[in-house]
């Protein structure tokens, strides 16, 4: 369980840094540079998933970390603008680890040892130097474009460079020492990956959104989400496969009662 807890830390850091992307690159031979296109961004935003609730009652977390591979069952519940709850259930459906992402704070819970870590976004800002918000993490989880600390409408006002070929558009922009790379499918205009890096920092956080399909209520959402975090000394990969996913049904996002749990630090939690 030690490696699993360490990877839970990696997931937390990756979400905090609010990054994502694939390792794909546009072929330079066929690339055509154009001026930033507000119309393309508007079209890509228009086809992004829109829903009130999402519930993956069955999900598979395939984890590669520290030269170890794990496959863990889990679940994800999302209520737009309210809560995102991720649950890891490695033993016969018994929840052992839980992450609660709320508009005010983020909580990582170790149920096995009855302890938890809770951080406000102000604390995350002090630790990372980023204006991180719940909305940024929500966009990352919901297959949407974003710029840290800004609404999506403000993305349309940013200076964006576009490189295109027959397969994909790559949109790049830099803001507040962060560099964003969005990859958009030319046919469907769906966001297939996002990458955020930091000037002067070794961190790279990639998210690939794979196998978009139509679920209930005609919501198009990726069947797989691949999260990769890299730095000079650490690399972790978590691929989440949605085995059952429904939208706009009633979901339970009630926070756990932690009155009988002890509060700890993130470093202590992963030991």
Backbone as CSV, one residue per row, in Angstrom:
resi,resn,N_x,N_y,N_z,CA_x,CA_y,CA_z,C_x,C_y,C_z
1,UNK,0.805,-1.203,0.000,0.000,0.000,0.000,0.848,1.267,0.000
2,UNK,2.134,1.169,0.364,2.973,2.360,0.423,3.081,3.024,-0.932
3,UNK,3.361,2.241,-1.986,3.468,2.807,-3.324,2.145,3.399,-3.778
4,UNK,1.048,2.759,-3.386,-0.256,3.271,-3.765,-0.500,4.632,-3.134
5,UNK,-0.114,4.780,-1.867,-0.280,6.069,-1.197,0.608,7.121,-1.831
6,UNK,1.816,6.733,-2.223,2.700,7.684,-2.889,2.105,8.129,-4.208
7,UNK,1.477,7.185,-4.928,0.884,7.589,-6.201,-0.328,8.473,-5.989
8,UNK,-1.057,8.246,-4.886,-2.152,9.139,-4.557,-1.628,10.553,-4.382
9,UNK,-0.447,10.683,-3.820,0.201,11.991,-3.694,0.513,12.566,-5.079
10,UNK,1.002,11.708,-5.975,1.317,12.171,-7.324,0.061,12.686,-8.019
11,UNK,-1.060,11.963,-7.869,-2.306,12.409,-8.474,-2.698,13.770,-7.908
12,UNK,-2.553,13.924,-6.592,-2.904,15.194,-5.961,-2.064,16.327,-6.514
13,UNK,-0.752,16.116,-6.597,0.138,17.149,-7.121,-0.214,17.467,-8.559
14,UNK,-0.508,16.429,-9.345,-0.845,16.650,-10.752,-2.100,17.489,-10.900
15,UNK,-3.120,17.189,-10.094,-4.340,17.974,-10.155,-4.091,19.406,-9.715
16,UNK,-3.245,19.544,-8.695,-2.935,20.878,-8.187,-2.234,21.709,-9.248
17,UNK,-1.322,21.108,-9.971,-0.610,21.843,-11.017,-1.489,22.086,-12.236
18,UNK,-2.650,21.434,-12.243,-3.655,21.671,-13.287,-3.081,21.557,-14.683
19,UNK,-2.406,20.441,-14.999,-1.848,20.283,-16.313,-2.431,19.109,-17.028
20,UNK,-1.978,18.895,-18.235,-2.413,17.746,-18.978,-1.904,17.770,-20.402
21,UNK,-1.912,16.565,-21.101,-1.654,16.515,-22.538,-1.219,15.155,-23.005
22,UNK,-1.044,15.028,-24.303,-0.477,13.835,-24.904,0.933,14.147,-25.344
23,UNK,1.636,13.094,-25.758,2.996,13.293,-26.264,3.006,13.427,-27.775
24,UNK,1.814,13.567,-28.368,1.726,13.702,-29.809,2.254,15.056,-30.239
25,UNK,2.808,15.113,-31.457,3.296,16.375,-32.008,2.797,16.510,-33.440
26,UNK,2.436,17.707,-33.811,2.037,17.947,-35.191,3.242,17.784,-36.100
27,UNK,3.043,17.115,-37.219,4.138,16.937,-38.167,4.486,18.286,-38.779
28,UNK,5.705,18.722,-38.578,6.106,20.046,-39.016,6.031,20.203,-40.533
29,UNK,6.244,19.104,-41.238,6.244,19.197,-42.701,4.888,19.624,-43.232
30,UNK,3.814,19.200,-42.526,2.476,19.509,-43.004,1.813,20.628,-42.219
31,UNK,2.513,21.169,-41.220,1.892,22.163,-40.359,1.736,23.493,-41.084
32,UNK,0.636,24.135,-40.806,0.378,25.439,-41.389,0.078,26.406,-40.252
33,UNK,0.904,27.431,-40.092,0.682,28.401,-39.039,-0.381,29.411,-39.490
34,UNK,-1.289,29.685,-38.585,-2.326,30.666,-38.856,-2.397,31.640,-37.688
35,UNK,-3.112,32.722,-37.884,-3.337,33.648,-36.787,-4.281,33.010,-35.771
36,UNK,-4.207,33.439,-34.516,-5.134,32.905,-33.511,-6.578,33.026,-33.977
37,UNK,-7.355,31.996,-33.799,-8.717,31.968,-34.338,-9.723,31.856,-33.206
38,UNK,-10.401,32.942,-32.925,-11.460,32.930,-31.917,-12.567,31.949,-32.317
39,UNK,-12.822,31.857,-33.617,-13.883,30.972,-34.091,-13.586,29.518,-33.745
40,UNK,-12.323,29.091,-33.924,-11.965,27.708,-33.606,-12.136,27.432,-32.124
41,UNK,-11.709,28.359,-31.287,-11.849,28.168,-29.848,-13.319,28.097,-29.459
42,UNK,-14.131,28.970,-30.037,-15.565,28.948,-29.750,-16.189,27.617,-30.155
43,UNK,-15.780,27.088,-31.317,-16.330,25.806,-31.779,-15.904,24.665,-30.858
44,UNK,-14.650,24.692,-30.412,-14.160,23.646,-29.516,-14.871,23.704,-28.172
45,UNK,-15.101,24.907,-27.667,-15.825,25.054,-26.403,-17.261,24.567,-26.555
46,UNK,-17.860,24.829,-27.721,-19.261,24.472,-27.945,-19.510,22.971,-27.894
47,UNK,-18.511,22.139,-28.268,-18.713,20.688,-28.281,-18.178,20.019,-27.019
48,UNK,-17.683,20.796,-26.074,-17.204,20.191,-24.830,-18.371,19.563,-24.074
49,UNK,-18.101,18.527,-23.256,-19.185,17.885,-22.501,-19.887,18.885,-21.583
50,UNK,-21.214,18.842,-21.607,-22.026,19.671,-20.731,-22.999,18.774,-19.978
51,UNK,-22.928,18.803,-18.658,-23.800,17.957,-17.843,-23.868,18.515,-16.431
52,UNK,-24.907,18.120,-15.734,-25.063,18.516,-14.330,-24.340,17.539,-13.409
53,UNK,-24.505,16.243,-13.679,-23.857,15.228,-12.859,-23.205,14.172,-13.746
54,UNK,-22.186,13.525,-13.218,-21.549,12.368,-13.869,-21.211,11.352,-12.786
55,UNK,-21.469,10.095,-13.101,-21.219,9.035,-12.121,-20.613,7.830,-12.810
56,UNK,-19.364,7.525,-12.462,-18.718,6.292,-12.907,-18.777,5.312,-11.740
57,UNK,-19.831,4.512,-11.694,-19.994,3.567,-10.588,-18.913,2.500,-10.618
58,UNK,-18.451,2.193,-11.824,-17.348,1.249,-11.977,-16.283,1.885,-12.856
59,UNK,-15.105,2.004,-12.312,-13.972,2.530,-13.060,-12.741,1.708,-12.715
60,UNK,-11.812,1.658,-13.642,-10.563,0.913,-13.414,-9.402,1.894,-13.472
61,UNK,-8.622,1.916,-12.408,-7.444,2.771,-12.328,-6.209,1.906,-12.575
62,UNK,-5.563,2.106,-13.730,-4.332,1.380,-14.043,-3.162,2.309,-13.730
63,UNK,-2.358,1.925,-12.762,-1.334,2.808,-12.214,0.055,2.245,-12.472
64,UNK,0.926,3.095,-12.968,2.333,2.749,-13.147,3.155,3.782,-12.398
65,UNK,3.835,3.338,-11.348,4.605,4.261,-10.519,5.745,3.500,-9.847
66,UNK,6.917,4.108,-9.840,8.098,3.534,-9.180,8.353,2.099,-9.645
67,UNK,8.229,1.876,-10.964,8.464,0.575,-11.585,7.502,-0.500,-11.077
68,UNK,6.358,-0.083,-10.613,5.316,-1.015,-10.188,4.046,-0.719,-10.972
69,UNK,3.273,-1.766,-11.237,2.003,-1.629,-11.930,0.879,-2.140,-11.038
70,UNK,-0.186,-1.368,-10.973,-1.350,-1.758,-10.191,-2.595,-1.569,-11.051
71,UNK,-3.589,-2.404,-10.807,-4.917,-2.191,-11.366,-5.895,-2.198,-10.202
72,UNK,-6.579,-1.079,-10.019,-7.400,-0.881,-8.842,-8.805,-0.475,-9.277
73,UNK,-9.800,-1.051,-8.654,-11.178,-0.646,-8.916,-11.470,0.657,-8.182
74,UNK,-12.437,1.381,-8.697,-12.787,2.628,-8.042,-14.074,3.194,-8.584
75,UNK,-14.360,4.427,-8.187,-15.573,5.110,-8.628,-15.313,6.606,-8.617
76,UNK,-16.076,7.334,-9.440,-15.962,8.785,-9.526,-17.368,9.375,-9.573
77,UNK,-17.626,10.352,-8.720,-18.877,11.097,-8.745,-18.576,12.578,-8.939
78,UNK,-19.300,13.226,-9.844,-19.101,14.646,-10.086,-20.449,15.365,-10.116
79,UNK,-20.522,16.471,-9.394,-21.663,17.368,-9.439,-21.122,18.732,-9.827
80,UNK,-21.492,19.203,-11.005,-20.901,20.406,-11.576,-20.984,21.579,-10.610
81,UNK,-19.845,22.249,-10.447,-19.697,23.435,-9.602,-19.918,23.150,-8.118
82,UNK,-19.935,21.857,-7.740,-20.217,21.506,-6.345,-19.181,20.557,-5.750
83,UNK,-18.881,19.454,-6.439,-17.970,18.464,-5.847,-17.507,17.457,-6.886
84,UNK,-16.277,16.960,-6.680,-15.731,15.823,-7.421,-15.176,14.868,-6.373
85,UNK,-15.641,13.635,-6.387,-15.199,12.653,-5.397,-14.650,11.432,-6.129
86,UNK,-13.393,11.101,-5.833,-12.744,9.925,-6.402,-12.508,8.912,-5.287
87,UNK,-12.822,7.662,-5.570,-12.728,6.602,-4.575,-11.879,5.464,-5.115
88,UNK,-10.904,5.006,-4.324,-10.104,3.827,-4.665,-10.554,2.673,-3.788
89,UNK,-10.862,1.542,-4.454,-11.435,0.382,-3.763,-10.649,-0.875,-4.141
90,UNK,-9.414,-1.010,-3.650,-8.568,-2.115,-4.097,-8.954,-3.481,-3.539
91,UNK,-9.758,-3.528,-2.482,-10.071,-4.802,-1.832,-11.569,-5.061,-1.835
92,UNK,-12.016,-5.902,-2.754,-13.394,-6.388,-2.786,-14.417,-5.263,-2.696
93,UNK,-14.141,-4.173,-3.367,-15.081,-3.068,-3.379,-15.098,-2.228,-2.124
94,UNK,-14.150,-2.466,-1.207,-14.079,-1.696,0.035,-13.254,-0.440,-0.205
95,UNK,-13.839,0.710,0.075,-13.154,1.975,-0.141,-12.070,2.177,0.918
96,UNK,-10.826,2.331,0.439,-9.712,2.560,1.353,-9.166,3.977,1.256
97,UNK,-9.213,4.559,0.065,-8.712,5.914,-0.129,-9.762,6.725,-0.877
98,UNK,-9.791,8.006,-0.554,-10.847,8.861,-1.101,-10.295,10.281,-1.247
99,UNK,-10.646,10.921,-2.356,-10.290,12.318,-2.559,-11.571,13.113,-2.788
100,UNK,-11.779,14.145,-1.977,-12.943,15.009,-2.092,-12.474,16.397,-2.543
101,UNK,-12.904,16.800,-3.718,-12.525,18.099,-4.275,-13.759,18.985,-4.232
102,UNK,-13.715,19.988,-3.384,-14.839,20.891,-3.167,-14.434,22.318,-3.565
103,UNK,-15.405,23.213,-3.733,-15.065,24.594,-4.099,-14.178,25.301,-3.080
104,UNK,-14.243,24.904,-1.798,-13.466,25.581,-0.753,-12.140,24.903,-0.458
105,UNK,-12.065,23.587,-0.630,-10.862,22.870,-0.234,-10.794,21.500,-0.905
106,UNK,-9.641,20.867,-0.768,-9.389,19.524,-1.284,-8.990,18.635,-0.112
107,UNK,-9.595,17.442,-0.001,-9.335,16.538,1.117,-8.914,15.172,0.598
108,UNK,-7.807,14.649,1.109,-7.350,13.295,0.798,-7.512,12.464,2.065
109,UNK,-8.225,11.331,1.949,-8.607,10.544,3.124,-8.031,9.141,3.037
110,UNK,-7.341,8.736,4.083,-6.828,7.376,4.249,-7.758,6.678,5.232
111,UNK,-8.758,5.957,4.713,-9.763,5.349,5.578,-9.194,4.193,6.385
112,UNK,-8.198,3.519,5.824,-7.637,2.370,6.508,-6.989,2.779,7.829
113,UNK,-6.309,3.923,7.816,-5.628,4.398,9.023,-6.367,5.557,9.690
114,UNK,-7.574,5.856,9.212,-8.460,6.844,9.818,-7.760,8.194,10.009
115,UNK,-7.275,8.736,8.913,-6.618,10.038,8.943,-6.853,10.739,7.606
116,UNK,-6.621,12.042,7.601,-6.893,12.805,6.377,-6.039,14.060,6.324
117,UNK,-5.938,14.611,5.100,-5.277,15.888,4.845,-6.293,16.791,4.166
118,UNK,-6.394,18.029,4.648,-7.294,18.989,4.023,-6.517,20.263,3.714
119,UNK,-6.654,20.749,2.475,-5.939,21.944,2.045,-6.907,22.892,1.359
120,UNK,-6.860,24.155,1.727,-7.617,25.164,1.006,-6.846,25.533,-0.261
121,UNK,-7.511,26.204,-1.178,-6.843,26.606,-2.407,-5.833,27.720,-2.141
122,UNK,-6.040,28.471,-1.070,-5.038,29.460,-0.673,-3.756,28.765,-0.230
123,UNK,-3.901,27.652,0.499,-2.723,26.878,0.911,-2.032,26.256,-0.298
124,UNK,-2.820,25.769,-1.243,-2.234,25.217,-2.460,-1.494,26.303,-3.230
125,UNK,-2.046,27.498,-3.224,-1.375,28.602,-3.903,-0.028,28.909,-3.262
126,UNK,0.013,28.896,-1.933,1.277,29.169,-1.246,2.312,28.090,-1.553
127,UNK,1.865,26.849,-1.707,2.793,25.751,-1.957,3.277,25.708,-3.397
128,UNK,2.424,26.117,-4.338,2.758,25.973,-5.760,3.027,27.296,-6.457
129,UNK,2.566,28.391,-5.865,2.713,29.683,-6.516,1.687,29.941,-7.597
130,UNK,0.675,29.088,-7.707,-0.344,29.208,-8.743,-1.678,29.655,-8.158
131,UNK,-2.420,30.432,-8.946,-3.769,30.828,-8.559,-4.723,29.684,-8.887
132,UNK,-4.687,28.637,-8.077,-5.458,27.425,-8.351,-6.863,27.570,-7.792
133,UNK,-7.853,27.077,-8.517,-9.225,27.115,-8.047,-9.905,25.775,-8.317
134,UNK,-11.038,25.605,-7.680,-11.860,24.430,-7.944,-12.235,24.352,-9.424
135,UNK,-12.515,25.497,-10.034,-12.923,25.508,-11.436,-11.834,24.961,-12.355
136,UNK,-10.564,25.230,-12.012,-9.459,24.715,-12.828,-9.419,23.187,-12.790
137,UNK,-9.526,22.627,-11.582,-9.484,21.167,-11.437,-10.718,20.541,-12.076
138,UNK,-11.859,21.191,-11.934,-13.082,20.679,-12.547,-12.941,20.595,-14.068
139,UNK,-12.377,21.627,-14.682,-12.184,21.610,-16.136,-11.268,20.466,-16.545
140,UNK,-10.225,20.235,-15.761,-9.296,19.144,-16.036,-10.009,17.801,-16.021
141,UNK,-10.900,17.606,-15.054,-11.603,16.326,-14.918,-12.738,16.162,-15.920
142,UNK,-13.253,17.277,-16.438,-14.446,17.228,-17.276,-14.169,17.441,-18.755
143,UNK,-12.882,17.284,-19.173,-12.544,17.331,-20.593,-12.835,18.695,-21.202
144,UNK,-12.419,19.763,-20.467,-12.662,21.119,-20.931,-11.365,21.915,-20.936
145,UNK,-11.295,22.901,-21.811,-10.144,23.794,-21.843,-10.243,24.798,-20.702
146,UNK,-9.097,25.276,-20.223,-9.087,26.230,-19.132,-7.749,26.953,-19.097
147,UNK,-7.720,28.050,-18.384,-6.489,28.756,-18.046,-6.540,28.990,-16.548
148,UNK,-5.495,28.572,-15.835,-5.508,28.627,-14.374,-5.909,30.010,-13.886
149,UNK,-6.874,30.035,-12.955,-7.290,31.273,-12.325,-8.209,32.137,-13.150
150,UNK,-8.699,31.635,-14.282,-9.559,32.429,-15.164,-10.794,31.631,-15.556
151,UNK,-11.859,32.344,-15.887,-13.039,31.682,-16.420,-12.779,31.267,-17.857
152,UNK,-13.597,30.339,-18.358,-13.403,29.876,-19.729,-13.657,30.992,-20.733
153,UNK,-14.546,31.924,-20.400,-14.806,33.046,-21.297,-13.549,33.885,-21.508
154,UNK,-12.697,33.960,-20.476,-11.474,34.738,-20.603,-10.463,34.078,-21.528
155,UNK,-10.619,32.756,-21.735,-9.739,32.059,-22.665,-9.867,32.650,-24.058
156,UNK,-11.060,33.087,-24.412,-11.293,33.665,-25.737,-10.551,34.982,-25.928
157,UNK,-10.158,35.610,-24.843,-9.476,36.905,-24.921,-7.959,36.763,-24.972
158,UNK,-7.454,35.538,-24.740,-6.007,35.323,-24.724,-5.458,35.222,-26.145
159,UNK,-4.197,35.553,-26.291,-3.524,35.425,-27.583,-3.090,33.973,-27.761
160,UNK,-3.705,33.299,-28.710,-3.483,31.872,-28.928,-2.856,31.654,-30.294
161,UNK,-1.813,30.826,-30.341,-1.198,30.438,-31.613,-1.733,29.077,-32.022
162,UNK,-1.976,28.889,-33.313,-2.569,27.651,-33.818,-1.686,27.060,-34.903
163,UNK,-1.407,25.770,-34.767,-0.717,25.007,-35.807,-1.612,23.824,-36.152
164,UNK,-1.894,23.633,-37.445,-2.870,22.627,-37.852,-2.320,21.697,-38.914
165,UNK,-2.849,20.480,-38.928,-2.675,19.574,-40.054,-3.996,18.866,-40.296
166,UNK,-4.010,17.800,-41.077,-5.272,17.138,-41.407,-5.888,16.408,-40.219
167,UNK,-5.097,16.142,-39.192,-5.556,15.321,-38.068,-5.966,16.160,-36.870
168,UNK,-5.192,17.210,-36.585,-5.426,17.929,-35.341,-5.013,19.392,-35.442
169,UNK,-5.599,20.181,-34.565,-5.168,21.547,-34.314,-4.430,21.553,-32.976
170,UNK,-3.330,22.283,-32.910,-2.652,22.477,-31.635,-2.678,23.966,-31.301
171,UNK,-3.277,24.274,-30.170,-3.402,25.641,-29.705,-2.441,25.846,-28.545
172,UNK,-1.626,26.887,-28.597,-0.683,27.163,-27.530,-0.857,28.596,-27.037
173,UNK,-0.663,28.781,-25.744,-0.653,30.112,-25.158,0.168,30.072,-23.884
174,UNK,0.666,31.227,-23.482,1.437,31.357,-22.249,0.817,32.471,-21.424
175,UNK,0.702,32.223,-20.115,0.113,33.210,-19.210,0.603,32.955,-17.796
176,UNK,1.109,33.984,-17.152,1.535,33.899,-15.753,2.513,32.743,-15.530
177,UNK,3.535,32.641,-16.382,4.602,31.643,-16.270,4.129,30.222,-16.552
178,UNK,2.906,30.060,-17.052,2.390,28.752,-17.425,2.256,28.680,-18.938
179,UNK,2.561,27.494,-19.485,2.482,27.271,-20.922,1.450,26.171,-21.191
180,UNK,0.477,26.481,-22.019,-0.618,25.564,-22.300,-0.527,25.057,-23.734
181,UNK,-0.815,23.776,-23.909,-0.907,23.172,-25.231,-2.175,22.328,-25.276
182,UNK,-3.123,22.748,-26.106,-4.366,22.007,-26.295,-4.334,21.332,-27.667
183,UNK,-4.741,20.077,-27.727,-4.853,19.368,-28.997,-6.326,19.088,-29.268
184,UNK,-6.774,19.464,-30.468,-8.183,19.355,-30.836,-8.308,18.564,-32.127
185,UNK,-9.185,17.595,-32.156,-9.434,16.792,-33.345,-10.045,17.662,-34.437
186,UNK,-9.510,17.584,-35.645,-9.986,18.468,-36.715,-11.407,18.134,-37.167
187,UNK,-11.810,16.865,-37.069,-13.137,16.475,-37.549,-14.217,16.727,-36.502
188,UNK,-13.959,16.297,-35.263,-14.987,16.395,-34.226,-14.868,17.669,-33.400
189,UNK,-13.679,18.316,-33.451,-13.363,19.501,-32.642,-13.340,19.195,-31.143
190,UNK,-13.232,17.896,-30.816,-13.156,17.517,-29.402,-11.744,17.712,-28.872
191,UNK,-11.653,18.116,-27.618,-10.367,18.256,-26.942,-9.815,16.870,-26.644
192,UNK,-8.681,16.530,-27.241,-8.103,15.201,-27.037,-6.937,15.200,-26.053
193,UNK,-6.373,16.381,-25.777,-5.315,16.437,-24.777,-5.049,17.877,-24.378
194,UNK,-4.476,18.041,-23.215,-4.033,19.348,-22.732,-2.716,19.143,-22.009
195,UNK,-1.840,20.111,-22.131,-0.551,20.054,-21.429,-0.285,21.417,-20.799
196,UNK,0.175,21.404,-19.556,0.592,22.644,-18.907,1.971,22.432,-18.312
197,UNK,2.891,23.323,-18.628,4.226,23.310,-18.036,4.468,24.667,-17.390
198,UNK,5.480,24.723,-16.528,5.808,25.952,-15.809,7.190,26.429,-16.213
199,UNK,7.321,27.732,-16.461,8.626,28.308,-16.763,9.578,28.069,-15.593
200,UNK,10.763,27.525,-15.910,11.775,27.333,-14.884,11.535,26.170,-13.946
201,UNK,10.492,25.367,-14.175,10.179,24.220,-13.327,10.211,22.944,-14.164
202,UNK,10.598,21.807,-13.534,10.694,20.563,-14.300,9.377,19.808,-14.429
203,UNK,8.282,20.389,-13.964,7.022,19.674,-13.945,6.350,19.659,-15.316
204,UNK,5.849,18.484,-15.683,4.998,18.328,-16.862,3.829,17.451,-16.444
205,UNK,2.623,17.944,-16.642,1.447,17.151,-16.335,0.645,16.997,-17.616
206,UNK,0.424,15.778,-18.030,-0.268,15.485,-19.284,-1.591,14.777,-18.999
207,UNK,-2.615,15.139,-19.735,-3.852,14.365,-19.719,-4.282,14.107,-21.152
208,UNK,-4.492,12.854,-21.470,-5.055,12.469,-22.765,-6.490,12.009,-22.552
209,UNK,-7.376,12.492,-23.413,-8.777,12.078,-23.391,-9.001,11.172,-24.598
210,UNK,-9.278,9.900,-24.336,-9.282,8.892,-25.397,-10.640,8.211,-25.534
211,UNK,-10.911,7.778,-26.765,-12.107,6.979,-27.068,-13.393,7.710,-26.676
212,UNK,-13.578,8.904,-27.220,-14.830,9.612,-26.983,-15.997,8.772,-27.520
213,UNK,-17.042,8.677,-26.740,-18.217,7.934,-27.167,-19.470,8.593,-26.604
214,UNK,-20.618,8.206,-27.146,-21.891,8.746,-26.690,-22.399,7.885,-25.537
215,UNK,-22.670,8.534,-24.385,-23.224,7.855,-23.224,-24.712,8.210,-23.129
216,UNK,-25.313,7.999,-21.976,-26.731,8.320,-21.858,-26.955,9.832,-21.931
217,UNK,-28.182,10.219,-22.247,-28.539,11.632,-22.416,-27.703,12.321,-23.491
218,UNK,-27.163,11.505,-24.432,-26.412,12.023,-25.585,-25.189,12.846,-25.192
219,UNK,-24.601,12.535,-24.057,-23.372,13.207,-23.638,-22.182,12.473,-24.239
220,UNK,-21.311,13.212,-24.934,-20.094,12.638,-25.497,-18.958,12.883,-24.514
221,UNK,-18.323,11.792,-24.080,-17.282,11.884,-23.053,-16.270,10.766,-23.296
222,UNK,-14.981,11.017,-22.983,-13.969,9.975,-23.227,-14.164,8.756,-22.332
223,UNK,-13.915,7.603,-22.931,-13.988,6.354,-22.168,-12.743,6.172,-21.302
224,UNK,-11.627,6.759,-21.716,-10.381,6.666,-20.965,-9.760,8.051,-20.793
225,UNK,-9.199,8.271,-19.617,-8.451,9.486,-19.319,-7.096,9.053,-18.766
226,UNK,-6.038,9.494,-19.429,-4.682,9.108,-19.030,-3.967,10.318,-18.437
227,UNK,-3.622,10.217,-17.174,-2.939,11.289,-16.456,-1.480,10.918,-16.249
228,UNK,-0.572,11.782,-16.712,0.858,11.553,-16.552,1.481,12.755,-15.859
229,UNK,2.271,12.471,-14.845,3.013,13.511,-14.142,4.496,13.198,-14.234
230,UNK,5.288,14.198,-14.665,6.730,13.988,-14.789,7.475,15.149,-14.155
231,UNK,8.584,14.816,-13.513,9.537,15.825,-13.063,10.925,15.235,-13.302
232,UNK,11.948,15.871,-12.763,13.307,15.362,-12.986,13.512,13.966,-12.425
233,UNK,12.865,13.650,-11.317,13.145,12.391,-10.627,11.945,11.471,-10.522
234,UNK,10.767,11.913,-10.934,9.547,11.140,-10.705,8.711,11.107,-11.974
235,UNK,8.133,9.942,-12.257,7.120,9.837,-13.300,6.049,8.882,-12.827
236,UNK,4.828,9.293,-12.952,3.697,8.451,-12.598,2.632,8.552,-13.661
237,UNK,1.987,7.435,-13.945,0.936,7.383,-14.958,-0.279,6.690,-14.365
238,UNK,-1.431,7.298,-14.553,-2.684,6.677,-14.126,-3.683,6.774,-15.273
239,UNK,-4.130,5.626,-15.757,-5.143,5.588,-16.806,-6.459,5.149,-16.185
240,UNK,-7.471,6.001,-16.303,-8.786,5.699,-15.739,-9.705,5.263,-16.870
241,UNK,-10.236,4.064,-16.766,-11.171,3.528,-17.752,-12.571,3.512,-17.147
242,UNK,-13.491,4.206,-17.798,-14.875,4.259,-17.322,-15.605,3.007,-17.795
243,UNK,-15.911,2.111,-16.881,-16.610,0.888,-17.253,-18.116,1.066,-17.228
244,UNK,-18.599,1.904,-16.353,-19.998,2.311,-16.322,-20.013,3.802,-16.052
245,UNK,-20.683,4.551,-16.919,-20.689,6.001,-16.769,-22.059,6.532,-17.166
246,UNK,-22.656,7.304,-16.285,-23.972,7.875,-16.571,-23.960,9.366,-16.257
247,UNK,-24.814,10.100,-16.935,-24.862,11.552,-16.793,-26.268,12.003,-16.418
248,UNK,-26.286,13.072,-15.629,-27.529,13.754,-15.245,-28.474,12.873,-14.445
249,UNK,-27.920,11.847,-13.791,-28.664,11.079,-12.803,-28.296,11.616,-11.414
250,UNK,-29.028,11.220,-10.427,-28.752,11.660,-9.064,-27.462,11.017,-8.559
251,UNK,-26.570,11.816,-7.958,-25.319,11.291,-7.420,-25.157,11.732,-5.969
252,UNK,-24.414,10.951,-5.224,-24.125,11.255,-3.829,-22.734,11.864,-3.726
253,UNK,-22.664,13.128,-3.370,-21.377,13.788,-3.186,-21.261,14.351,-1.767
254,UNK,-21.927,13.686,-0.840,-21.876,14.127,0.556,-20.484,13.879,1.119
255,UNK,-19.846,14.900,1.685,-18.508,14.692,2.270,-18.568,13.725,3.447
256,UNK,-17.467,13.019,3.655,-17.386,12.099,4.779,-17.400,12.844,6.104
257,UNK,-17.967,12.219,7.120,-17.865,12.725,8.488,-16.507,12.314,9.038
258,UNK,-15.638,13.285,9.240,-14.262,13.005,9.658,-14.025,13.310,11.139
259,UNK,-15.105,13.376,11.908,-14.973,13.728,13.321,-14.155,12.709,14.107
260,UNK,-14.124,11.456,13.639,-13.367,10.414,14.331,-12.050,10.090,13.632
261,UNK,-11.684,10.952,12.681,-10.419,10.797,11.969,-9.432,11.833,12.483
262,UNK,-8.169,11.524,12.371,-7.135,12.475,12.796,-6.582,13.199,11.575
263,UNK,-6.309,14.495,11.746,-5.748,15.277,10.662,-4.239,15.081,10.631
264,UNK,-3.675,15.036,9.448,-2.242,14.806,9.298,-1.714,15.682,8.153
265,UNK,-0.465,15.482,7.802,0.117,16.216,6.673,0.231,15.284,5.477
266,UNK,0.374,15.874,4.309,0.490,15.061,3.092,1.731,14.206,3.127
267,UNK,2.845,14.754,3.620,4.088,13.980,3.693,3.933,12.798,4.639
268,UNK,3.221,12.980,5.747,3.007,11.881,6.686,2.066,10.846,6.117
269,UNK,1.105,11.297,5.326,0.121,10.379,4.763,0.743,9.363,3.827
270,UNK,1.792,9.745,3.106,2.358,8.860,2.085,3.481,7.988,2.614
271,UNK,3.841,8.124,3.880,4.911,7.286,4.422,4.444,5.849,4.591
